Amino acid sequence: MDISRINFISNSNISKKTVLLRVDLNLPFEKDKVTDNLRIDRILETINLLQERKCKVIIISHLGRPLGKIDKNFSLLRTLKPLSDKLRNQNIKFSNDCIGQEAINTVKELNFGEICLFENLRFYKEEEMNDITFAKKLSKLGDIYVNEAFSCCHRKHSSIVSIPKFLPSFAGVGLQKEITKISEVLETPKRPLMVIIGGSKISTKINTLLNIVKKADTIAIGGAMANTFLAAQNFEIGNSLSEKNMIKNALEIIDLAKKNECELILPSDVTTANKLAHGSESKEFDIGEVPQDKMIFDIGEKSISYLISKIKLSKSLLWNGPLGAFEFEPFDFSTMKISREVAALTSQNKLLSVAGGGDTVAALTKAKIESEFSYLSTAGGAFLEWLEGKELPGIMALK
């Protein structure tokens, strides 16, 4: 995707304006505590920049799927304290509505350099309907619009694609970094470029594979989706999860890889068990020797060693999806070991590493090396659609 025509807030001279800042505060909670602050961390640089320029900052976001109804379980009031803590306990004003008189009054009461947070956009069904009238009401509250929510840019929602029709619009600092890094590794990478694709289903990543097989020098496939590729080549996979209806697609990708001179790496050995549970008794088998009563839950030691040797020869790496059932030990072994190797090579400036997707972020967080990759995208669907080569509506709206 061409990002040259996007206006970046970091390159502007905007000051003393009222800014509608669209972020993603769809944070994970356990009871009333946020379990991962990464999405808050990613918006701080833009907020600080706007405050330095004496702007009024109006934060707008969604939380969960309240289906167009007011539901206190999805109130953004729950995010106010963790957001305030990250902003050094600043007094962030809160509006119980994102349009209407209360929202108007909250903005009027703001001094330049101060912040307010509006209630959940999705309390209005018009947000997800991309209602133009709703977008116009939101736009009247600000002078300019800044998008800092890459994870929502694949959505045709009012606050993502329609507000820019009414206001001068910019990409935030975090969004700029995100799309720049992904573009760099996909469109103009230092070669060799290696791609690791994991996860459970080919069906959710078929378009990604069809796109990147034309761009990468090497693609390593892991996770349960590798089982379908193995089955397509008539290997026994026992009782393992696979998609029989995707066998033809797997063969198509194998053939396409050959035509594009892209090395497609499948596991040469695997880690198996009788069931998926913490501490399950596991056993490794070479491909071709997997018993019919076993299930594959991770790649084996030989496969891990080969992948690491290929990573060491690479200059750029793109990673989406874990290589095994990382939520359950010992089936997190390959993902943990390889991710730590990638982090080490990145810290030595030997590798540009970009990773993204919800499970990928969770796996790298578990390995405690999420900050050691060149870039870690918090986006799920938007990241995947970018890898598919799609034009994202939220990015297009900023051009």
Number of C-alpha atoms within 10 A of each C-alpha: 16 12 14 9 9 16 18 18 20 16 10 9 7 15 17 16 17 25 24 25 28 23 25 23 24 18 19 15 12 7 7 10 13 14 11 13 14 15 20 20 13 22 22 16 15 21 24 15 17 27 18 13 16 18 23 27 27 28 22 22 21 24 21 15 14 19 13 16 13 14 13 12 12 20 21 24 16 18 20 17 16 14 20 15 11 13 16 8 11 13 14 19 16 21 22 16 18 26 21 12 11 15 21 17 11 20 24 11 11 18 14 18 20 21 25 21 26 24 24 30 25 25 23 19 15 18 24 19 14 19 17 19 14 20 23 19 14 23 22 15 19 19 16 20 26 28 32 25 25 29 22 26 26 24 18 19 22 22 32 29 23 24 27 23 14 16 18 13 23 26 28 29 22 21 25 20 15 23 19 14 20 24 17 15 23 23 13 11 19 15 14 16 25 28 29 20 23 25 21 22 18 25 14 12 21 15 16 19 22 18 16 20 23 14 20 26 19 23 25 20 25 27 26 26 25 29 30 28 27 21 17 19 13 10 15 17 24 17 16 20 18 20 19 14 10 18 18 13 18 25 16 12 17 19 13 17 22 12 11 13 14 20 16 19 18 18 25 17 21 24 23 27 20 16 15 18 14 11 10 15 12 19 14 18 17 16 16 13 14 22 13 11 12 18 23 31 28 30 31 24 19 14 21 20 14 13 21 16 11 14 23 14 15 20 20 25 28 21 20 25 24 30 32 30 25 22 16 15 15 19 27 21 22 25 27 21 14 18 23 19 16 23 21 16 19 20 15 9 12 15 23 24 27 23 24 24 22 15 18 26 23 19 23 23 14 15 17 13 18 22 11 18 22 19 18 22 28 24 22 19 18 25 25 19 17 20 22 17 15 15 15 20 18 25 23 16 19 22 15
